[in-house]
Amino acid sequence: MGQIDQSLLDLETPHILLDQDRLAANIHLIQNIGDTRGVNVRPHIKTHKCLELARQQIDAGAVGITSSKPDEALVFINNGIRSVTVAYPLVVASKLDRLIAGARSNDVDLRLIVDSEVGVKAIAQAAEQHRKQISIFLKIDVGLHRCGLKEDAPGLVGLVQKVIQEPCLTFVGLLSHAGHTYGADDADAARKVTQEECEIMMRVRKKLEANGIEVPEVSVGSTPGTLVSDSYDGITEIRPGNYIFMDRMPLRLKIIELNQIALSVLATVVSQNSDYFIVDAGSKTLSSDQGAHGMPGMEGFGLAYPADRFEDEDREMIVVRLSEEHGFVARKDFDLATGSKVRLVPNHSCVVANLLDTYAVLKDGQVTEQWDVVARGQVH
């Protein structure tokens, strides 16, 4: 609180700010969970899309990265990351062609998921074309009902057998994402979701083993699940992503403190009226997301603080409305000058990271570096 460093004042707004000390603490928090529990950490980089941050995660002990889309993955494949899971069902030949070609030319351990025979055939054809062995996970739906097979799906065992029959594919295990932890009411409810996820995965594993199929790996992942889980029995890998930044979602669940959130957005008060301070960060900066996977649960679209009183509860405000280029911050019983700076804590940091080009990195309140969001917009 108090004086704002000139390096902050010189930034044009809106601008994403990253607190380097909090980033490091968050990285080591999750890596320590993995090390203590004896499971690999493979962070999801769709959260940050940044080479510097991926390298910090690898340096801390992560075994590789997880990504969502082929072109996103290729940014990291072409820049020295040697083990990549694309945790998205790929069925389009052109995308698989360039992804597998890039993995082969860079000698990358590429790991893909399937939940359909169409996906198995598409990956097998591309793998054979490029003479590249691909590791395959079966995606299991553990309750989010987005992608994956339910544990009682009649074709589950048969699909794995089709993977095993393909000479360029290697079945390595099961993968899930209990994204519905974000919609839980509290930490206990999120913990119950992760317990159910583990139980489902173990039942599927036993089913496959009963049919003579080895299941070397079981990969799960969500930030709330990783932070609250009591047991990792049978789990070999965790894939949280949001943890590196944190945001209002785990804060709402009361599984983190406000001072663990490493990402904020610097904005300027450009106008005001009797109801609102109007800032230059709207839906094209903060997004209109009120929770992961479209799950509601929070008031407004972010927290707002005067830049010189960041995280001061007495100065906390709510971003209650957004238009594309404007944020509406509800006024309280104090004034802010037009032209003054505010810092915003977004609902969902992963979306914010994909909306701007660079991060301003803070150390002791000073801007020390600018890092590019190199995989921004890579949605193919």
C-alpha positions as CSV (number, residue, x, y, z in Angstrom):
1,M,0.0,0.0,0.0
2,G,1.1,3.6,-0.6
3,Q,3.4,4.9,-3.3
4,I,3.1,3.3,-6.8
5,D,6.4,2.6,-8.5
6,Q,6.9,4.8,-11.6
7,S,7.5,1.7,-13.7
8,L,3.8,0.8,-13.1
9,L,2.6,4.3,-13.8
10,D,4.4,4.2,-17.2
11,L,2.6,1.1,-18.4
12,E,-0.2,1.8,-20.9
13,T,-3.4,0.2,-19.8
14,P,-5.0,-2.3,-19.7
15,H,-2.0,-4.4,-18.9
16,I,-1.6,-7.8,-17.2
17,L,0.7,-7.8,-14.2
18,L,2.4,-10.9,-12.8
19,D,3.9,-11.0,-9.4
20,Q,7.1,-13.0,-9.7
21,D,7.3,-14.1,-6.0
22,R,3.8,-15.3,-6.0
23,L,4.3,-17.2,-9.3
24,A,7.4,-19.0,-7.8
25,A,5.5,-19.8,-4.6
26,N,2.5,-21.3,-6.6
27,I,4.8,-23.3,-8.9
28,H,6.6,-24.8,-5.9
29,L,3.3,-25.4,-4.0
30,I,2.0,-27.8,-6.6
31,Q,5.4,-29.3,-7.3
32,N,5.8,-30.0,-3.6
33,I,2.4,-31.8,-3.7
34,G,3.5,-33.9,-6.6
35,D,6.9,-34.7,-5.0
36,T,5.4,-35.5,-1.6
37,R,2.6,-37.7,-3.1
38,G,5.0,-39.4,-5.5
39,V,3.1,-38.3,-8.7
40,N,4.4,-36.5,-11.7
41,V,3.4,-32.9,-12.4
42,R,2.5,-32.0,-16.0
43,P,1.0,-28.5,-15.8
44,H,-1.6,-27.3,-18.3
45,I,-0.1,-24.3,-20.1
46,K,-3.4,-23.1,-21.6
47,T,-3.5,-21.0,-18.5
48,H,-0.4,-18.9,-19.3
49,K,0.7,-19.7,-22.9
50,C,4.2,-18.4,-22.1
51,L,7.6,-19.9,-22.6
52,E,9.2,-18.3,-19.6
53,L,6.5,-19.7,-17.3
54,A,6.6,-23.2,-18.9
55,R,10.4,-23.3,-18.4
56,Q,10.0,-22.2,-14.7
57,Q,7.6,-25.1,-14.2
58,I,9.9,-27.6,-15.9
59,D,12.9,-26.3,-13.9
60,A,10.9,-26.8,-10.7
61,G,10.4,-30.5,-11.6
62,A,7.5,-30.8,-14.0
63,V,7.9,-33.8,-16.4
64,G,6.4,-31.9,-19.3
65,I,3.4,-29.8,-20.2
66,T,-0.2,-30.3,-21.1
67,S,-1.9,-28.2,-23.8
68,S,-5.3,-27.9,-25.4
69,K,-4.8,-27.4,-29.1
70,P,-2.2,-28.6,-31.7
71,D,-1.0,-25.1,-32.6
72,E,-0.7,-24.1,-29.0
73,A,1.3,-27.3,-28.4
74,L,3.5,-26.6,-31.4
75,V,4.7,-23.3,-29.9
76,F,6.2,-25.2,-27.0
77,I,7.3,-28.2,-29.1
78,N,9.3,-25.8,-31.4
79,N,10.9,-24.1,-28.4
80,G,12.5,-26.9,-26.5
81,I,9.7,-28.6,-24.5
82,R,10.3,-32.4,-24.9
83,S,7.2,-34.0,-23.5
84,V,3.7,-32.8,-24.4
85,T,0.2,-34.1,-23.7
86,V,-2.5,-32.6,-25.9
87,A,-5.6,-33.2,-23.7
88,Y,-8.1,-32.6,-26.4
89,P,-9.8,-35.1,-28.7
90,L,-8.2,-34.7,-32.1
91,V,-10.0,-36.0,-35.2
92,V,-9.0,-33.6,-38.0
93,A,-6.3,-34.9,-40.3
94,S,-4.7,-31.5,-41.1
95,K,-4.2,-30.7,-37.4
96,L,-2.8,-34.1,-36.6
97,D,-0.5,-33.9,-39.6
98,R,1.3,-30.7,-38.5
99,L,1.3,-31.7,-34.8
100,I,2.8,-35.1,-35.3
101,A,5.3,-33.7,-37.9
102,G,6.4,-31.1,-35.4
103,A,6.8,-33.7,-32.7
104,R,8.8,-36.0,-34.9
105,S,11.2,-33.3,-36.1
106,N,11.8,-32.1,-32.6
107,D,12.0,-35.7,-31.1
108,V,9.2,-34.9,-28.7
109,D,7.3,-37.4,-26.5
110,L,3.8,-36.7,-27.8
111,R,0.8,-38.0,-25.8
112,L,-2.7,-37.7,-27.2
113,I,-6.2,-38.7,-25.9
114,V,-9.0,-40.6,-27.6
115,D,-12.7,-41.1,-26.8
116,S,-13.9,-42.4,-30.1
117,E,-12.9,-44.9,-32.9
118,V,-12.8,-41.9,-35.2
119,G,-10.1,-40.4,-33.1
120,V,-8.1,-43.6,-33.0
121,K,-8.2,-44.0,-36.8
122,A,-7.2,-40.4,-37.4
123,I,-4.3,-40.5,-35.0
124,A,-3.1,-43.9,-36.3
125,Q,-3.1,-42.7,-39.9
126,A,-1.1,-39.6,-39.1
127,A,1.3,-41.5,-36.9
128,E,1.9,-44.0,-39.6
129,Q,2.4,-41.3,-42.2
130,H,5.1,-39.6,-40.1
131,R,6.6,-42.9,-38.7
132,K,6.1,-41.5,-35.2
133,Q,5.1,-43.6,-32.2
134,I,2.3,-41.8,-30.2
135,S,1.3,-42.5,-26.6
136,I,-2.5,-42.7,-26.2
137,F,-4.7,-42.1,-23.2
138,L,-8.3,-43.0,-23.0
139,K,-10.3,-40.0,-21.8
140,I,-12.8,-40.8,-19.1
141,D,-15.8,-38.6,-18.2
142,V,-15.8,-38.4,-14.4
143,G,-18.7,-36.0,-14.1
144,L,-18.1,-32.8,-16.2
145,H,-19.9,-34.4,-19.1
146,R,-17.8,-32.6,-21.7
147,C,-15.5,-35.2,-23.4
148,G,-14.6,-38.8,-22.6
149,L,-16.3,-42.1,-22.1
150,K,-18.4,-42.9,-19.0
151,E,-17.0,-45.8,-17.0
152,D,-19.9,-48.1,-18.0
153,A,-19.7,-47.2,-21.7
154,P,-20.2,-50.5,-23.6
155,G,-17.4,-49.9,-26.1
156,L,-14.8,-48.8,-23.6
157,V,-12.7,-51.9,-23.5
158,G,-13.1,-52.4,-27.3
159,L,-11.8,-48.9,-28.0
160,V,-8.6,-49.5,-26.0
161,Q,-8.1,-52.8,-27.8
162,K,-8.3,-50.9,-31.1
163,V,-5.6,-48.6,-29.9
164,I,-3.4,-51.6,-29.0
165,Q,-3.9,-53.1,-32.4
166,E,-2.4,-50.0,-34.1
167,P,1.3,-50.5,-34.5
168,C,2.2,-46.7,-34.3
169,L,0.1,-46.2,-31.1
170,T,1.0,-47.2,-27.6
171,F,-1.8,-47.3,-25.0
172,V,-0.4,-45.7,-21.8
173,G,-3.4,-45.2,-19.6
174,L,-6.3,-43.2,-18.5
175,L,-6.9,-39.4,-18.3
176,S,-9.6,-37.3,-16.7
177,H,-10.5,-33.7,-15.9
178,A,-12.8,-33.1,-13.0
179,G,-13.6,-29.6,-14.0
180,H,-16.8,-29.6,-12.0
181,T,-14.7,-29.0,-8.9
182,Y,-14.8,-25.3,-9.9
183,G,-18.6,-25.4,-9.5
184,A,-18.4,-26.9,-6.0
185,D,-19.9,-24.9,-3.1
186,D,-16.8,-25.2,-0.9
187,A,-13.6,-27.0,-0.3
188,D,-15.3,-30.1,1.1
189,A,-17.5,-30.4,-1.9
190,A,-14.5,-30.1,-4.2
191,R,-12.7,-32.8,-2.2
192,K,-15.7,-35.1,-2.7
193,V,-15.5,-34.6,-6.4
194,T,-11.8,-35.5,-6.5
195,Q,-12.5,-38.6,-4.4
196,E,-15.2,-39.7,-6.9
197,E,-12.8,-39.0,-9.8
198,C,-10.2,-41.2,-8.2
199,E,-12.7,-44.0,-7.5
200,I,-14.0,-43.9,-11.1
201,M,-10.5,-44.0,-12.5
202,M,-9.6,-47.0,-10.3
203,R,-12.7,-48.9,-11.4
204,V,-12.0,-48.3,-15.1
205,R,-8.4,-49.4,-14.5
206,K,-9.5,-52.6,-12.9
207,K,-11.9,-53.3,-15.7
208,L,-9.2,-53.0,-18.3
209,E,-6.7,-55.0,-16.3
210,A,-9.4,-57.7,-15.9
211,N,-9.4,-57.9,-19.7
212,G,-5.6,-58.3,-19.8
213,I,-4.8,-54.6,-20.6
214,E,-2.0,-53.0,-18.7
215,V,-2.7,-49.4,-17.4
216,P,0.7,-47.9,-16.6
217,E,-0.6,-44.3,-16.1
218,V,-3.6,-42.6,-14.5
219,S,-3.6,-38.8,-15.1
220,V,-6.0,-36.4,-13.4
221,G,-6.1,-32.7,-13.2
222,S,-7.7,-29.5,-11.9
223,T,-6.3,-26.9,-9.6
224,P,-9.0,-27.1,-6.9
225,G,-8.8,-30.9,-7.0
226,T,-5.0,-30.9,-6.6
227,L,-5.2,-28.4,-3.7
228,V,-7.8,-30.2,-1.7
229,S,-7.3,-33.9,-2.5
230,D,-6.5,-36.2,0.4
231,S,-5.4,-39.2,-1.5
232,Y,-3.6,-40.0,-4.7
233,D,-3.8,-43.8,-4.5
234,G,-3.4,-45.2,-8.0
235,I,-2.8,-41.8,-9.5
236,T,0.5,-41.3,-11.4
237,E,0.2,-37.7,-12.7
238,I,-1.5,-34.4,-12.0
239,R,-2.3,-31.7,-14.6
240,P,-3.4,-28.5,-12.9
241,G,-3.1,-25.3,-14.9
242,N,-4.8,-22.4,-13.1
243,Y,-2.6,-22.7,-10.0
244,I,0.3,-20.8,-11.5
245,F,-1.8,-17.6,-11.4
246,M,-4.8,-18.5,-9.2
247,D,-7.9,-16.2,-9.4
248,R,-11.3,-15.7,-7.8
249,M,-12.4,-19.3,-8.4
250,P,-10.2,-21.1,-5.9
251,L,-10.6,-18.0,-3.7
252,R,-14.4,-18.5,-3.7
253,L,-13.9,-22.1,-2.5
254,K,-11.6,-20.8,0.3
255,I,-8.8,-23.0,-0.7
256,I,-6.4,-20.1,-1.3
257,E,-5.8,-16.6,0.2
258,L,-6.1,-13.4,-1.8
259,N,-2.3,-12.9,-1.5
260,Q,-1.7,-16.1,-3.5
261,I,-3.2,-14.7,-6.7
262,A,-0.2,-13.8,-9.0
263,L,-2.1,-12.2,-11.9
264,S,-3.9,-8.8,-11.8
265,V,-4.8,-6.3,-14.5
266,L,-3.7,-2.7,-14.4
267,A,-6.4,-0.3,-15.7
268,T,-7.1,3.4,-15.7
269,V,-10.2,5.2,-14.5
270,V,-11.3,7.0,-17.7
271,S,-14.6,8.4,-16.6
272,Q,-17.0,8.3,-13.6
273,N,-20.5,9.0,-12.5
274,S,-22.6,8.8,-9.4
275,D,-22.7,5.0,-9.6
276,Y,-19.5,3.8,-11.2
277,F,-15.9,4.3,-11.9
278,I,-15.4,3.5,-15.6
279,V,-12.1,1.7,-16.4
280,D,-10.5,0.9,-19.7
281,A,-10.7,-2.9,-19.1
282,G,-13.9,-4.4,-20.5
283,S,-14.9,-7.9,-21.8
284,K,-12.0,-7.8,-24.3
285,T,-9.6,-7.7,-21.4
286,L,-11.4,-9.4,-18.4
287,S,-13.8,-11.5,-20.4
288,S,-17.4,-11.9,-19.4
289,D,-16.6,-15.3,-17.8
290,Q,-18.0,-15.7,-14.3
291,G,-16.5,-19.1,-13.7
292,A,-14.8,-22.0,-15.4
293,H,-16.8,-24.1,-17.8
294,G,-19.6,-21.5,-17.7
295,M,-20.3,-22.2,-14.0
296,P,-21.6,-19.2,-12.1
297,G,-20.9,-18.5,-8.5
298,M,-19.3,-15.1,-8.1
299,E,-20.6,-11.6,-7.9
300,G,-19.5,-9.5,-10.9
301,F,-16.5,-9.9,-13.1
302,G,-13.6,-9.1,-10.8
303,L,-12.3,-7.3,-7.8
304,A,-11.0,-3.8,-8.1
305,Y,-8.6,-1.8,-5.9
306,P,-6.9,1.6,-6.2
307,A,-3.4,0.7,-7.4
308,D,-1.8,2.3,-4.3
309,R,-4.1,0.3,-2.0
310,F,-4.0,-3.1,-3.8
311,E,-5.7,-5.9,-1.8
312,D,-6.8,-3.5,0.9
313,E,-10.2,-4.8,2.1
314,D,-11.4,-1.3,2.9
315,R,-10.9,-0.2,-0.7
316,E,-12.2,-3.4,-2.4
317,M,-14.8,-2.8,-5.1
318,I,-16.6,-5.1,-7.6
319,V,-16.5,-4.9,-11.4
320,V,-20.3,-5.3,-11.8
321,R,-20.7,-4.7,-15.5
322,L,-18.7,-5.0,-18.7
323,S,-19.0,-3.7,-22.2
324,E,-16.4,-4.5,-24.8
325,E,-13.9,-1.8,-23.8
326,H,-15.3,-0.5,-20.5
327,G,-15.5,-1.9,-17.0
328,F,-18.1,-0.6,-14.5
329,V,-16.7,-0.6,-11.0
330,A,-19.3,0.0,-8.4
331,R,-18.4,3.0,-6.3
332,K,-18.1,2.9,-2.5
333,D,-17.6,5.6,0.1
334,F,-14.4,7.0,-1.3
335,D,-13.3,8.9,-4.5
336,L,-10.8,8.1,-7.2
337,A,-9.5,10.7,-9.6
338,T,-10.2,10.3,-13.3
339,G,-6.9,9.2,-14.7
340,S,-5.8,7.2,-11.7
341,K,-4.8,3.6,-11.8
342,V,-6.7,0.5,-10.4
343,R,-5.7,-3.1,-10.2
344,L,-8.2,-5.8,-11.0
345,V,-8.3,-9.4,-9.8
346,P,-10.2,-11.3,-12.5
347,N,-12.6,-14.1,-12.1
348,H,-10.8,-16.5,-14.4
349,S,-7.2,-15.8,-15.1
350,C,-6.8,-18.3,-17.9
351,V,-9.1,-16.4,-20.2
352,V,-7.5,-13.0,-19.4
353,A,-4.1,-14.4,-20.3
354,N,-5.3,-15.2,-23.8
355,L,-6.7,-11.7,-24.4
356,L,-3.5,-9.5,-24.2
357,D,-0.1,-9.8,-25.8
358,T,2.3,-9.4,-22.9
359,Y,2.8,-9.7,-19.2
360,A,4.5,-7.1,-17.1
361,V,6.5,-9.0,-14.5
362,L,6.7,-7.4,-11.0
363,K,9.4,-7.8,-8.4
364,D,9.0,-5.8,-5.2
365,G,6.4,-3.7,-6.9
366,Q,8.6,-2.8,-9.9
367,V,8.3,-3.8,-13.5
368,T,11.4,-5.8,-14.2
369,E,10.5,-7.7,-17.4
370,Q,7.9,-8.1,-20.2
371,W,7.1,-11.6,-21.3
372,D,5.2,-12.4,-24.5
373,V,2.0,-14.5,-24.4
374,V,3.5,-16.5,-27.3
375,A,0.7,-19.0,-27.8
376,R,-2.1,-16.4,-27.6
377,G,-4.9,-17.1,-30.0
378,Q,-3.6,-20.5,-31.0
379,V,-7.0,-22.2,-31.0
380,H,-6.5,-24.6,-33.9
